Amino acid sequence: MSSRPAGTNATSANSSSTPEPWKNAGNLERISGWLEHELADKPAAHANLARPFLHWFLLRRARQRATTRRHPASADRDLRRRVSVALDFLVWMDQRGLTLNTLAQEHIDGWIAGATSQRRYLIRYFLKWATSRRLTRELTVPSIPSQEPQDLLDDARWRLLQRCLADDALPTDVRAGGAITLLFGLSTERLCHLTPGHLKFGDKHAHLVLGRHPVLLPPRLAELVRQLAEQPQLRPQLSRAHSGPPWLFPGMVPGKPISTHGMAQKLNRHGIPVRTARNGALAALAADLPSPILADVTGMHRHTALRWVTYARRDWAEYLAARAEDEADEREKKGNTGVRLDVRP
């Protein structure tokens, strides 16, 4: 949609090279350990609901789908999010003196009304399971309202990208995280969970694996993520319970990545508005790529990719129409000026 600095295009890796697998099936199996860690400080009643919800509903459905199609890159993250929302909902119910058998539609409406993001709509999965187990009555979670991205950056986005790639005064993690967001539109949650396993370094080029196909990294960004991949884990592992993969963006808790809130705050504090930066990147990619390729490259769901492509192309068409109208007005003004010049004595 606008001219790009040299070396910053999201070019897919050569199709002849076989991308390293995401190993999502293994990631799914590790969710059990993650859940036990999350339940360590939760009430027993919540744990007794969360475990069967994960094992007998979410994981069972995921394994069934895996027999006919490949796990999407975001499968494990999506399941963790659904469990986290269920745990938040159980706390919300306790605070209001509610139980599953007393839950009514007005309570679900109140839960959704208090949402500051679309995350709360994921409670539909827990309620579907609870209803199937006759733990609660049948309740309706409304569809997520259709929203369009706003405040997209254009030239300002590329200026920010150039700053991330060239400004040595910025912290390395801010430069790398900001550049990845500005280039590929990665969500803050996915950004925080990147590991060295998502990187492929060759003799001449480096690639980042977000979806099915690795994407080529600009040389400066490749050097930044290499530094992050090789950095020592500054906070020691206190026990085996905290063992896990090395993170490109480690957090303050041993063995865990930086929180999404912490990363967003850090980027915003250094002048990189996360939401608008991500929207601008996705709109630019969607304007150039068909939705199936956009989904493969970024790892987003194909329906999400289709919505972005539809939005970006309509937005681009409106821009072209407005540009053509401005040029026509300019020509008309010049034409009127010429007539006046001809008739002067």
Protein Blocks (a to p, Z undefined) as FASTA:
>chain_A
ZZcdehiaccdddfkbccddeklmmmmmmmmmmmmmmmmmgcfklmmmmmmmmmmmmmmm
mmmmmmmoccdfklmmmmmmmmmmmmmmmmmmmmnopafklpcfklmmmmmmmpcbfklm
mmmmmmmmmmmnopaccdddddddddddehiafklmmmmmmmmmmmmkbcfklmmmmmmm
mmnopafklmmmpcfklpccdfkbccddfblbccdddfklmmmmmmmmmpccfbacfbfk
lgccddfbdcfbghiacdfklmmmmmmmnopafklmmmmmmmmmmmmpcfklmmmmnopa
fklmmmmmmmmmmmmmmmmmmmmmmmmmmmmmmmmmmmmmmmpZZ
